[in-house]
């Protein structure tokens, strides 16, 4: 396979490389190893914070940049060099925090100093279970981090509520921030220039990889821009409609924990 056309393979985590148990299956890990053996660099691009992606980066034996926070942070794991850090405007973050409090929405602040919650709720515990991490609850994060801005504000609620909030707040905020649904219960607000595609443009420039030689595997609304931008965008068969519409190719139907392995196999045959 020396004629493999891609020099950089990029993987989303939740719903793509990770199965329903939020771990990488042996089959998916083997697929990543096959790509590495072909000389293809592999990086991870997720809505999760950097520290929560790092364990998967290490598990797969990867080196180089990690794209976190939907593209708000690009940071090299081994050196901690930062290639990009885009923070949500403080006034917008404050508006969202006040509105979320009024609406009774579970809120999470993801910033340079860490990830914290306003209060412990059922929805907050969903986040901890899904990410297999514990986060500090501090009340109003503006008091904990005075004058600072986050990479993103995350609202967590039932799926129907999130769908309605996404529609309303996209109209209200317009282009003042990037708004995306990641998991059906997660609505995320970031700097307006943030998305995974703009982050990968930076990676491609730094690594001197043409866009045409980049393949991306994803499944979510927050993957749509990168699925369109990459030389080849591969959506998982169980992807959300926005991802399916943006992709160049859709992986074969299979168990979700092995979807990446099957999609890679399709690519290599």
Helices and strands as residue ranges (DSSP letters): E 8-11, H 26-37, E 41-44, H 50-59, E 65-68, G 69-71, E 73-76, E 82-85, H 90-103, E 106-111, E 114-117, H 122-131, E 136-137, H 141-144, E 150-156, H 159-173, G 174-176, E 178-181, E 186-190, H 196-207, G 211-213, E 214-218, G 221-223, H 224-229, E 232-235, H 241-246, E 249-250, G 256-258, H 259-268
